[in-house]
Amino acid sequence: MQTQKTEFYSKIFKLVLPIVLQNLLSAAISSADVIMLNYVGQTSVAAVSQAAQYANILFSVLYGVGTGVTMLCAQYYGKKDFEAIKIVQGIALRFSLAGGLIVALPALLIPEVMMKIFIDNPEAIQIGASYLRIMSLSYICWSIIEVYLSALRSVGRVAICTVMNVIAFVVNVGLNAVFIFGLFGAPKLGATGVAIATTTSRVIELICCMIVSAYSKDVKMSFLSIFTRNKVLFKDFVRLSLPALGNDIVWGLAFSMYAVIIGHLGDDAVAANSFVVVVRNFGTILCYAVASGGTILLGNTLGENRLEDAKKDASKLLKLAFLSGAVGGLIVLVSIPFVLQYASLQFTDTAMHYLKWMLLMNVYYITGTAVNTMLIAGVFRAGGDTKFGLVCDAIDMWGYAVPVGLLAAFVLKLPVLAVYFLLCTDEFVKWPWVFKQYKSGKWIKNITREDIHQ
């Protein structure tokens, strides 16, 4: 028994560590944008922060598609069926590229209209529109990259993914510095420079994926697989992935709606929230990594038809979720003095006041995020239970949090911090239903098939 427990924690550690590094790099890229733009001015920070909401929406789509890839590929990897993995990648690419185009085309053609949804300031709208227009190419590249990386992670090749993320990070941050500060004779482009840096890094990351695929013996990036037809796997992908995709879109759009609410409460609130998002991203790195690693590990176990072992492993993962939430909250708490000191370079006194209290609220909020992410996006999805998360988040966020936020902000006209506090109750409102679903054991399923190649 003790040997099995030790083996489990050893496996989860090997999976989680590279994912933590990947998430850390991702958070570092977004934080580098905000930190460097702080030298340009508060308006640029607010503009890029609000423009980035479209990337957040696309991330929700790609995360949902990636979940389908992870669920199916992890279990078929347990069966060593690499042909099924290739077919799943092709199916996923159809959905991810469609999502990428839906965001990229408006960003290229009508970026000003997109910015007006999130912010009122005319100067910020122009800055954000320039940013979005250049970012449109990066959205297409990202749509392809995420499918392949999800396939690699599902078979345990997280170290390769980390290396590619490191390369993208170095390119992104390096070019950020060049174009924001005008190094090596380059023009000072501000927010436009950030967009150029991000897009260039995405293109290079896509090239890296192609190189890795060329030398991979089993999990390859094949664009021709988009045209492969397999009715059984397509039905499974739609049945399992579309609820997960819907769940992530519902969740992502709700968070974007939070940004809309905050965006119309003034520049000080927007600027403060832009820094809070950066700090919260660092605080949730371990939470999301443990959930991702848990999905892969449980998926492999369920694919091997070891259902009782999967149930025991899920209990261990829930404990790790609480621990990762506490660690994340502590990271936010410790960072507060340093963040306030840096923000004071450009922020007004009002923005500083908002920033301090918003950060303190996130100290406890991260624990709610950690537990729900582990159970809804980790444990339940490993066994193919994706419908629960869709229904739960749709009711919680669109039936509760968004209406309450709109009512508080625009009808009752409560203070900014009161509105923000109410928005931060969403994760805890759904805990009773989430734990009930976990205890029911309905998620414990082997979703692989024997007849997919017939």
N, C-alpha and C positions, 0 to 999 in steps of 0.2 A: 504493500500500500504506500509506504513512504517512498519507495523507489519510483512508483508511478507518479506521485506528487512532484518529486524532484525532476523527473523527466518532463512533466508538463511545464513547469516553470522554466526549465532550460530551453524548451522549444519556444515558448512565448517570448522569452527574453531575446532569443536569436531572431525572431520575427520583428519584435517591437523596436529593437535598437536601431536598425536601418531605417524603419518607418519614422521613428522620432527624428532622425537626422534629416530625412526628406521633408517632414513637416516643419522642422526648424529652419531649413533653407527657404521653404516657401514663405514662412512668416518673416524671415529676415529680408526677403526681397520686397515684400509689401511695406515693411517697416523702414527699409532704406529709402523707398519712395517718399514716405512722409517725413522722415528725418531730414533728408537732403532738401526737400521742398520747403521745409520750415525756414530755411535761409532765404528762400525767394519771397515768402509771405504767407499770411494766414489764408488769403483768398485762393491761392494755388493749392494749398493743402485741402481746403474744403472742396474745390472743384474736382480734383483727382479722386478724393475720397468718395464723392457722390457718383462720379463717372464710373468708378470701379464697381458700383452696384450691379452693372450689367455683366461684369465678369463673375460676380457672385451668383447671379442667376444662372449663367452658363455653367458655372461650377456645380450647381445643384443638378443640372441636367446630366453633366458628365459623371458626377458621383453616382447618380441613379443608374446610368448605363453601366458604369464600372462595377456597381454592385451586382448587376446581372452577370457580368463577365466573371467576377470573383466567385459568386455562388455556384455557377455551373462549372467553371474551369477548375475550381478547388476540388469539387467532388469528382469530376471526371479525371483529374490528376490522381486522386485516390485510387481510381481504376486503371490508371496509365493509358487512357484513351486520348492520344494527342490529336487524332483527326477530329474528334468532337471539339477540342479546344480551338482548333483552327476555324471550324465552322461557326462557333460562338463568336469569335473575334469579327468575322465578316458580318454577321447579323448586327453586332453592336456598332460597327462602323456606320451602318446605314442610319441608325438612330442618332449617333453622336455628330455626324456630319450635318444632318438635318438641323440639329440644335445649334451647331456652330454657325450655319448659314442664316438662321433666323435672327441671331444676334448680330452677326457681322454685316449683313446687308444694310440694316437701318443705321448701324454705326458709321458705315461708309457714306450713305446717301443723305440721311436726315439726323445727324448728331445733335444739332441745336434743339430739335424737337425732343429728343431723348433726354437731354439735360434739363429742359424746362419742367419735366415731371418731378425731378428731385430737388431743384433749387430755384430761388427767385432772383438772385444777384446776377445782373446782365454780364458783368465782367467774368464771373465764375462760369457762366454758361458758355461764353466764347472760349475760355481756357479749356473747359471740359470737352467741348465739341472738337477742338483741334486734337485733343488727346484720343478721343474715341475713333476719329477718322483713321488715324495711324494704327490703332489697336485692332482694327477689323481683320487684318491679315493674321494676327496672332491668335484670334479666336478659332480660325480654321485649323491652324497647326495644332493648337491645343486639343481640338476635338479628336485628332488622329493619335496624338501622343498618349492621351489618357487611356484609350482602349488597349494599346499595346502594353503600357506599364501595368495596367490592371491584370492582364494575362500573365505577365512575368511575376507579379507579386503572388498571384494565386497558386503558382507552382513553387513558391519559396525563393524566387530569385530577386529578393529585395535589395541585395547589395549592388547589383547592376543598376537598378533604378536609382539608387542613392548616388552612384558615380555620375550618372547623367544629370541628376538634379544639381550636383556640385558644379558641373561644367556650366549649366544654365545660370546658376547663381553668380558665379564669378563674372561671366559675360554681362549679365544684367546690372550688377552693382558697379562694375567697372565702367560700363558705358553711361550709367546714371551719373557718375561723378564727372565724366568727360563732358556730357551735354548740359548738365545743370551748372557746373562751375566754369565751363569753357576751358578745360585743360587741353594742352598740346595744340593750342591754336584753334580749337573747335569753337563754334558759336555757342553762346549761352542761350539754351532753348527752353529752360524751365520745364513745365509739364509736358510739352511736346517732346523734349529730350527723354523724359521718362518713358513715353510711349515708344519711341524709337528703340530704346534700350531693351524694353520688355519684348517687343516684336522680334528684334534680332536674336534674343536669347531663345525664343520659342522656335525660330527657324533652325538654329544650331542644334537644339535639343531634338528636333524631328530628324535631322541628319544623323545624329548619334543613334537614334532608335533604328534607323535603316542599317547603320553599320553593325549594330548588335544583332539585328535580325539576320544579316548576311552570314554571320558566324555561328548562329544558334542552330543546334541539331534538331530541335523539336518545336519550340515556340517561336514562330516566325511572324513577321509583319507582312501580310499578303493582301494587297489592295484588290487582287482578283477574287479573294474570298468573299467580297461584297456580293458577287454574283452567284455564289454557291447556294443552291436551293436544298433545304432539308426541312420538311414540314414538321417533323417531330420536334427538332431542336428549336425551330422558329416558334412553335406554339409554346414550348417550355419557356423560352426567353421572354416572350410576350406575357405569358401568365405570371411569371415570377418577377420580371424586370419592370414591366409597366407600372404595377403598383408602387414599386420602389422608386421608379422615376417620378411618378406622380407625387409620392411622398416628399421626395427631395425638392421638386419644383414648388409644391405647396409651402414647404419649409423655407426655401430660398426666397420666394416671392413675399412671404410674410416678413422675413427679415428686411427685404428691400422696402416693404411698406413701413416698417419701423423707421427706416432711413428717410422715407418721404415725410413721415410725421415730424421727425427731428429736423429735417431740412427746411421745413416751413416754420420753425420756431426761432430762426435767426442764425446769423453767421457764427456767433459764439457757441451755440449748441452744436452746430455742424462741426466746427473745428475741434471742440472738445471730444466729440464722439469719434472723430477720425483717429485721434490718439488712443482712445479707449479700445477701439477695434484692434489696433496694432498690439496693444498690451494683452488683450484677451486672447488674441491668436497665439501668442507665446504661452499663455496660461493653459490653453487647451491642447497644446501639442501632444503631451503624454496621453491625454484622454482619447483623442482620435487615433493615436498609434496603437494603444491597447485594444480599442474596438476593432481596428482593421486587422491586427494580428489575430484577435480572437475569432473573427469571421473566417479567416484562412484556416486556422487550426481546427475549429469546429467543423468546417466544411470538409476538410480532409478526413476527419474522424467519422463523420456521418456518411461520407462516400464509401468508407470501408465497412459501413453498416454496424459500427460499434455505438449503438444508440445510448446505452447506459453510461458508457464512458463520456459521451458528449454531455449528458446531463450533469455529471459530476464536474466536468471541466467548466461548464457554464457557471456553476456556483463559485468556482475559484475566480472566474473572470469578473463576476459581479463585485467581489471583494476588491479586486484590483481597480475596478471603476471608482469605488468610493475613495480608495487610496490616491488614485491619479487626480481626482477632483480636489482632494485636500492639498495635494502638492501644487496643483494649478492655482488654487486660491492663495496659497502662500507666496507663489511667484509674483502674483499681482500685488499683494500687500507689500512685499519687499521692494518692488519696483517703484512704488508711488513717489517717494522723495526724489528719485532721480528723474522720473518723467516730469514732475512738476518743475524741477529746476531747469530742465531743457526747454519745456514749453514756454517758460516765462520770457524767453528771448523774443518771441513774437506775439504771444497771446495777450488778450486784454484781461483785466482783473475778473470780469464776469466769466469769461471762458475758463480761466484758471479755477474759479469756484466750482463751475460745472464739472470740470475734469477731475478734480479731487474726489467729489462725491460719487461720480459715475464709476470711478475706479474702485472705490470702497464697496459699492453695490456688487461689482463683479467678483469680489472675493468669495462671496457665498454662491453667486449665480453659476459659477463654473462647476460646482458639485452636481447641481441639477443637470447641467449639460452632459457631464461625464457619465452619469448613471443612465440617462435616457439614450445617449448615443451607443453605449455598450449594449443595452438590451434591444432597442429598436433597430439600430443600424448594424449591430454586431451579432448578438446571439440569435435573435429571431430570423434575420436574413440568412444566416448560415444554414438554417433548415428550410429555407424557402418561404418563410412566413413574412410576406411583404405587405399584405393587405391591411394588417392591424396598424402599422405605422402610418399608412396613408389616411385611414379613418381617424386615428387618434390625433395626428397633427392638424388635419383639416378642421376638426371640431375645436381643438385647443387654441390654435393660432388664429383661425378665421372666424370661429364662433365666439371666441373669448378675447384674446390678446389684442388683435387689430381693432375690433369695435371699441374695446375699453380705451385703447390708446387714442383713437379718433375722438371719442366722446370727451376724454380728459383734456385733450389738447385744444380742440376747436369748438366744443360746446360749453364745457365747464371752464375752459381756459385756465386750467391749473398751472402752477409753476413748472418750469422745464424739468426740474429734478423729480417732481411728483409724477409727471408723465413717464419719465424714464424708469422710475421705480415700478410702476404698474406694468410696463412692458417687460420688466425683468422677473415677473411672476409666472410667465408662461411655462417654464420647465417644471415647476413644482406642482402646478395645477393638474398635470396629467400623471403624476406618480401613482396614485391609487389604481388606475386602469392598467398602467404599464406593469406594475408588480403582480396584479391579478393574472395578466396574460402570461407572465413568466412562470408563475407557480402552476398554471394549468398544464404546462408541458406540451401544448398543441404544436409548438414549433419544432419538436424533435422528429425530423423526417429525413430519409434518404431520398433525394430527388433525382438520382441518376436513372437511366433506362438501359435496357439490354438490346433494344430493337432499333437504335437510331441509324444504323448503317444498312438496313435492309431496303 
